Amino acid sequence: MASHPAPSPPTLSPRAARTRSALIAAGFELLAEKPIDAIPIDEVVARAGVAKGSFFNHFADKAAFASAIGDEVRLELEGRITAANDGIADPLVRIGGGMRTGAIFALAEPKRTIVLLRSHANSTLSSHPLNRGLAGDMAAAIAGGLVREEAREGGVLYWLGLCQVLMANLVEQQPSPEAARRALGAMLVLGLTGLGATPERAREIAEAACRGL
């Protein structure tokens, strides 16, 4: 997970902006209940209280609609990651901090997490605007000899996958604070050592990340 703003939608007239907001709000509630493939457009526009043609004035299809909804949640999460990593220079700690922040978000915001995971806003491309921060931290870790060279190709994909699976598990299980700390700690140690960090360094980062969770 990264910390770089996604492209903003085109400037809309006040009326069009209200319509788009109504569609996004309706879609958010529906996407929290079921996957996008199970949501008819008719149901979206009915809940939003707008004409069906308005949907296609703003979104090419349901995939684009789901992505737009997910982007709003993803931007919120990335903002939290940016704040959590502010002032931290060590790329391994920053990478671990992204997972920690994702875990906290999943525990505190299960509904928003479900929407994020069900949307198509979780691009795994290193070049995706929302992944540039993670890609930069991964590159810094490689340059510093902190992780193995293979992370250059697969590091972002690997870490995003771990974060998403952990967040999904925390939403599903709704564990106690102690169980959540154990889950985060285990994933951090396994994840960081998988990248090539030493077990000692991985455990040190995991222990620090789990304090106060």
N, C-alpha and C positions, 0 to 999 in steps of 0.2 A: 504494500500500500504506500502511496506516495503523498505528495503535498504540492500539487500544481493545479491552478484553476483550469477547468474545462472551458471550451469555447461557449460564449454566451449566445442565447437565441437572438434572432433579429429583434430590433425595437418594434414593439407593437403599439397600435392605437389603444387607448384606455379600454374600449369595448372588447377588442380582440384579446387584450391581456386578461380581462375578467373571464372571458370564455375559456382561454387556455388554463387559467388557474382553477376554474371549476372542473375542467376535464382532469387535470392533474390530481386534484383533491379526491375526485370520485375514483380515479384509477388507483390511487394509493390505498383507499379503503378496500377496494375489490382485490387488489393484488396481495393484500395482507390475508385475504380469505382463501385465495386459490391462484394457481398459475395463470399466466397471461393467456395461454392457449385455451383455457376453460372460461375465459371472459368474453362474451359477445360484445361487439361494439354497441349494439342496441342497449345493452345493460349499462354501459359506460355513459352514453349520452342521456339515458333516462335518469340515472342517478345525478348527473351533472345538471340536468334541466336545460339542455341545449339541443338544437337541431342536429340530426345525424351528419348533415353536410359540414357542420362546423368542425367535426373531428378531423376530416380530411383537409381542412384548411390549415391545420396545425401539425398533423402527423401523417407520414406517408402510409403507415400501416401499424398494426398492433406491436410489432417488434420495436419500431421507433418510439411508440408511446411508452412502452415498458422501460426502454432505455432512458427516456427523458425523466420518468419518475425516479428511476434508480440513481440517475446523476445527481438529483437534488439531495438524496440521502448520502451518496458517496462524497459529495462536496462537504457536507456537514462532518462526516467522519474524518475526511482528510484535514479539515480545519482543526479538529481535535488532535490529530497526530502532529500537525505542525506546531501547535501550542505545547504539546507534551515534549517534543524534541527540541524546543527552543533552547539555544545555548549549549546543546550537547554536540561535541565534535566527533566522538568515537563512532565510526560507522556501524560497528556491531551493536553498540548500545542503541543507536538510532533504529536499526533494523528490528531489534527486539522490542523497542518502544512502540513500533507500529503494531506489532502483534498484541502487546499489552493493552494498548488503547482500543484495538478492535475487540478484545475480550471484555473490557469494561463497557464498551458500547453495547455489545450483545446482551450483557447482563442487565443493563439499565434500560435499554431500548429494544426489547425483543420484537415488537411489531415492526419498527423501522428496519431492523436487521433482516427480518423475513422478506420485506419488500425489496431490500437491497439484493439479497441472495436470489430472489426470484426474477429480478430484472436482468437486463443485458448490459448493465453498467459496470460489470466486473471485467472489463477487457484485460487480457493477460499479456498484451503486447507491451514490450519495454518502451516503445515509442508513443504509447497512449499518453496524453497530457497528464492524466491522473497518476501515472506510474513513473514519471520522470524523477521524482524525489527518491523513490526506492531504487530506481536504476542508478541514480547518482551515488547513493550510499553503497550499493553493491559494487560499483566500479571503484569507489574509494577503498572498500575492504579488499578488493582484489589487488589494487595497486600497493596497498600496505602489507600484502602477504598474509592477511588475516583469514582468508578463505581460499579454497582451491580455484584453479583456473577455469574449471568447468562452470563455475557460477557466472562467467561472462555470458554464456549462451542460455543457461537454464535457471539462473539464480532468481530472477524476478518471477518467472512462472512457478517455480518451486515454492517460493515464500508466499506468494498470493494464494496458492492452493492450500498451504498449511493454515493460513489465517482464515480463509473462508470455511474450511472444514471445522476448525476450532470454534468459530462463531456459530456455525450451524449446530454443533454439538451442545454448546452452552445454552442456546435458545431451546433446544429440545429437552435437555436435562434439567435446566434451571437449578443448578447445584447449589449446595451450601457454600458460604465463602471459603471454607477450608478445602472443599472438593474443587472449587474453581481455581484456587491457588495451585493445587496439585496438578490439575489439567494444564494450566498455563505453563507451570514450571517444566512439566514433562515435555510439552510441545516445544518450548524454547530450547531445552537441552538437546532434544532429538533434532530439531530444525537447524540449530547453529552448528552442531557437530556434523550434520549432514552437509552443510555448506563448506565444512573444513576447519571450523574453529576448534581449538583444543577443548577437550572435555572440561578442564579446569576453568577456562575462560567462559565457556557456555554456562556452567553451573553458577559462576559468580554473577553473570548477567541475569540468569533466571532468578536467583535468590533476591537480587535487588529489585527486579521487576515485580515479584510477587508480594513484596512488602506493601501493606496498605491496600491490597486489592479487595 
